[in-house]
């Protein structure tokens, strides 16, 4: 697991997930604004999960920065091989807690 600080109140945790039966590893990124997970990137499933709940304007700004940092987008448009899902707070918390 890696912890990366992207600035004041902006954190990324990357879990390295080992797939024993397929003999490879992928990353599972969780981006936090303050202490709230707002974006989860599942590299194996090629899915970007975004918290649909609205918080402060700063958290919205952080979320947009995280989406750009995840490199799954071309401007505001998601690259076709990646799926972008909007999920509620309970689901994003569940995904963020996943130790995979």
GROMACS elastic network, one bead per residue, 0.5 to 0.9 nm:
[ bonds ]
;  ai    aj funct       b0    kb
    1    13     6  0.68582   500
    1    14     6  0.54891   500
    1    16     6  0.61923   500
    2    12     6  0.80048   500
    2    13     6  0.55778   500
    2    14     6  0.50719   500
    2    15     6  0.66701   500
    2    16     6  0.84395   500
    3    11     6  0.71387   500
    3    12     6  0.58273   500
    3    14     6  0.65716   500
    4    10     6  0.86700   500
    4    11     6  0.57473   500
    4    12     6  0.50205   500
    4    13     6  0.62977   500
    4    14     6  0.80998   500
    5     8     6  0.77858   500
    5     9     6  0.80890   500
    5    10     6  0.60928   500
    5    12     6  0.63766   500
    5    13     6  0.88237   500
    6     9     6  0.80066   500
    6    10     6  0.52270   500
    6    11     6  0.56445   500
    6    12     6  0.72426   500
    7    10     6  0.51969   500
    7    11     6  0.73404   500
    8    11     6  0.83486   500
    8    34     6  0.83317   500
    9    32     6  0.78000   500
    9    33     6  0.57366   500
    9    35     6  0.77738   500
    9    62     6  0.88777   500
   10    31     6  0.74511   500
   10    32     6  0.57945   500
   10    34     6  0.61916   500
   10    35     6  0.86373   500
   10    62     6  0.69997   500
   10    66     6  0.89099   500
   11    30     6  0.82817   500
   11    31     6  0.58147   500
   11    32     6  0.50781   500
   11    33     6  0.66881   500
   11    34     6  0.77571   500
   11    35     6  0.85683   500
   12    29     6  0.67555   500
   12    30     6  0.55882   500
   12    32     6  0.61189   500
   12    66     6  0.88189   500
   13    28     6  0.82449   500
   13    29     6  0.57613   500
   13    30     6  0.51911   500
   13    31     6  0.65256   500
   13    32     6  0.81728   500
   14    27     6  0.62988   500
   14    28     6  0.56164   500
   14    30     6  0.63623   500
   14    31     6  0.87026   500
   15    26     6  0.84060   500
   15    27     6  0.56584   500
   15    28     6  0.50911   500
   15    29     6  0.63630   500
   15    30     6  0.82759   500
   15    99     6  0.73694   500
   15   100     6  0.79148   500
   16    25     6  0.65155   500
   16    26     6  0.57910   500
   16    28     6  0.63357   500
   16    29     6  0.87058   500
   16   100     6  0.85467   500
   17    24     6  0.84825   500
   17    25     6  0.53464   500
   17    26     6  0.52522   500
   17    27     6  0.58153   500
   17    28     6  0.69005   500
   17    44     6  0.88462   500
   17    99     6  0.83839   500
   17   100     6  0.62098   500
   18    22     6  0.88009   500
   18    23     6  0.74224   500
   18    24     6  0.60849   500
   18    26     6  0.67206   500
   18    27     6  0.88013   500
   18   100     6  0.85145   500
   19    22     6  0.55285   500
   19    23     6  0.56568   500
   19    24     6  0.54492   500
   19    25     6  0.57936   500
   19    26     6  0.79197   500
   20    23     6  0.50108   500
   20    24     6  0.70388   500
   20    25     6  0.84718   500
   21    24     6  0.84006   500
   22    25     6  0.87806   500
   25    44     6  0.86682   500
   26    42     6  0.83662   500
   26    43     6  0.60964   500
   26    44     6  0.60388   500
   27    41     6  0.81945   500
   27    42     6  0.69363   500
   27    43     6  0.57527   500
   27    44     6  0.74750   500
   28    40     6  0.73408   500
   28    41     6  0.57550   500
   28    43     6  0.60187   500
   28    44     6  0.79105   500
   28   100     6  0.82005   500
   29    39     6  0.81058   500
   29    40     6  0.55905   500
   29    42     6  0.66481   500
   29    43     6  0.80756   500
   29    70     6  0.86342   500
   29    96     6  0.84601   500
   30    37     6  0.65967   500
   30    38     6  0.77748   500
   30    39     6  0.59901   500
   30    41     6  0.64943   500
   30    42     6  0.88172   500
   30    95     6  0.83514   500
   30    96     6  0.59490   500
   31    36     6  0.84252   500
   31    37     6  0.56897   500
   31    38     6  0.59998   500
   31    39     6  0.51281   500
   31    40     6  0.62172   500
   31    41     6  0.84101   500
   31    62     6  0.89760   500
   31    63     6  0.80803   500
   31    66     6  0.66757   500
   31    96     6  0.86013   500
   32    35     6  0.59310   500
   32    36     6  0.52866   500
   32    38     6  0.56778   500
   32    39     6  0.71582   500
   32    59     6  0.89737   500
   32    62     6  0.83327   500
   32    63     6  0.83527   500
   32    66     6  0.87726   500
   33    36     6  0.54255   500
   33    37     6  0.63875   500
   33    38     6  0.65755   500
   33    58     6  0.84060   500
   33    59     6  0.57129   500
   33    60     6  0.87320   500
   33    62     6  0.61908   500
   33    63     6  0.73489   500
   34    37     6  0.82379   500
   34    59     6  0.77670   500
   36    59     6  0.88680   500
   36    89     6  0.89897   500
   36    93     6  0.82128   500
   37    40     6  0.75340   500
   37    50     6  0.89817   500
   37    51     6  0.76361   500
   37    89     6  0.84533   500
   37    92     6  0.66263   500
   37    93     6  0.66304   500
   37    96     6  0.65604   500
   38    49     6  0.82049   500
   38    50     6  0.59134   500
   38    52     6  0.83358   500
   38    53     6  0.86911   500
   38    59     6  0.82176   500
   38    60     6  0.88556   500
   38    62     6  0.85015   500
   38    63     6  0.61619   500
   38    66     6  0.85618   500
   38    89     6  0.83935   500
   38    92     6  0.70517   500
   38    93     6  0.87957   500
   39    48     6  0.70851   500
   39    49     6  0.56118   500
   39    51     6  0.62544   500
   39    63     6  0.67355   500
   39    66     6  0.69954   500
   39    67     6  0.72950   500
   39    92     6  0.75675   500
   39    96     6  0.86784   500
   40    47     6  0.82818   500
   40    48     6  0.58989   500
   40    49     6  0.50370   500
   40    50     6  0.66310   500
   40    51     6  0.85777   500
   40    92     6  0.72841   500
   40    95     6  0.70696   500
   40    96     6  0.67993   500
   41    45     6  0.88007   500
   41    46     6  0.74852   500
   41    47     6  0.59937   500
   41    49     6  0.62664   500
   41    50     6  0.87834   500
   41    70     6  0.73725   500
   42    45     6  0.55974   500
   42    46     6  0.57042   500
   42    47     6  0.52930   500
   42    48     6  0.63836   500
   42    49     6  0.80328   500
   43    47     6  0.66590   500
   43    48     6  0.83621   500
   44    47     6  0.79043   500
   45    48     6  0.88699   500
   45    82     6  0.83781   500
   45    83     6  0.85113   500
   46    72     6  0.89530   500
   46    81     6  0.72354   500
   46    82     6  0.50684   500
   46    83     6  0.63851   500
   46    84     6  0.88421   500
   47    81     6  0.89459   500
   47    82     6  0.55713   500
   47    84     6  0.58537   500
   47    85     6  0.72394   500
   48    67     6  0.83321   500
   48    70     6  0.84486   500
   48    72     6  0.79754   500
   48    82     6  0.72157   500
   48    83     6  0.61333   500
   48    85     6  0.61647   500
   48    86     6  0.85065   500
   49    83     6  0.83925   500
   49    84     6  0.60093   500
   49    86     6  0.58265   500
   49    87     6  0.65035   500
   49    92     6  0.73361   500
   49    95     6  0.86785   500
   50    53     6  0.89569   500
   50    63     6  0.80347   500
   50    67     6  0.84795   500
   50    84     6  0.74645   500
   50    85     6  0.61598   500
   50    87     6  0.59879   500
   50    88     6  0.83233   500
   50    92     6  0.74654   500
   51    54     6  0.80585   500
   51    63     6  0.86088   500
   51    85     6  0.86737   500
   51    86     6  0.59102   500
   51    87     6  0.51974   500
   51    88     6  0.56504   500
   51    89     6  0.60246   500
   51    91     6  0.82666   500
   51    92     6  0.60811   500
   52    86     6  0.54392   500
   52    87     6  0.55032   500
   52    88     6  0.54253   500
   52    89     6  0.72102   500
   53    87     6  0.82348   500
   53    88     6  0.62774   500
   53    89     6  0.63921   500
   54    57     6  0.84420   500
   54    59     6  0.81817   500
   54    60     6  0.72264   500
   55    58     6  0.80470   500
   55    59     6  0.60398   500
   55    60     6  0.68049   500
   56    59     6  0.52150   500
   56    60     6  0.63943   500
   56    61     6  0.86655   500
   57    60     6  0.50025   500
   57    61     6  0.61554   500
   57    62     6  0.86322   500
   58    62     6  0.61828   500
   58    63     6  0.86028   500
   59    63     6  0.60887   500
   59    64     6  0.86614   500
   60    63     6  0.50209   500
   60    64     6  0.63393   500
   60    65     6  0.86758   500
   61    64     6  0.52497   500
   61    65     6  0.62771   500
   61    66     6  0.86760   500
   62    65     6  0.50238   500
   62    66     6  0.61047   500
   62    67     6  0.86136   500
   63    66     6  0.50733   500
   63    67     6  0.62029   500
   63    68     6  0.87089   500
   64    67     6  0.50807   500
   64    68     6  0.63349   500
   64    69     6  0.86432   500
   65    68     6  0.51539   500
   65    69     6  0.61444   500
   65    70     6  0.86700   500
   66    70     6  0.60846   500
   66    71     6  0.89610   500
   67    70     6  0.52265   500
   67    71     6  0.71740   500
   67    72     6  0.74890   500
   67    73     6  0.75125   500
   68    71     6  0.56786   500
   68    72     6  0.73761   500
   68    73     6  0.65977   500
   68    74     6  0.86245   500
   68    75     6  0.79325   500
   68    76     6  0.84845   500
   69    72     6  0.81652   500
   69    73     6  0.89678   500
   70    73     6  0.77621   500
   71    74     6  0.79188   500
   72    77     6  0.87724   500
   72    78     6  0.60334   500
   72    79     6  0.59429   500
   72    81     6  0.88326   500
   72    82     6  0.67003   500
   73    76     6  0.62715   500
   73    77     6  0.55106   500
   73    79     6  0.53827   500
   73    82     6  0.86414   500
   74    77     6  0.51867   500
   74    78     6  0.59838   500
   74    79     6  0.62703   500
   75    78     6  0.78520   500
   77    80     6  0.87638   500
   78    81     6  0.83845   500
   78    82     6  0.67959   500
   78    83     6  0.76456   500
   78    84     6  0.72429   500
   79    82     6  0.57817   500
   79    83     6  0.82222   500
   80    83     6  0.72244   500
   87    90     6  0.81072   500
   87    91     6  0.60003   500
   87    92     6  0.63542   500
   88    91     6  0.54652   500
   88    92     6  0.63259   500
   88    93     6  0.86727   500
   89    92     6  0.51535   500
   89    93     6  0.60307   500
   89    94     6  0.85246   500
   90    93     6  0.51887   500
   90    94     6  0.62257   500
   90    95     6  0.87411   500
   91    95     6  0.61547   500
   91    96     6  0.85098   500
   92    95     6  0.50215   500
   92    96     6  0.59807   500
   92    97     6  0.85102   500
   93    96     6  0.50377   500
   93    97     6  0.61139   500
   93    98     6  0.86503   500
   94    97     6  0.52238   500
   94    98     6  0.63645   500
   95    98     6  0.51907   500
   95    99     6  0.87609   500
   96    99     6  0.81439   500
   97   100     6  0.88063   500
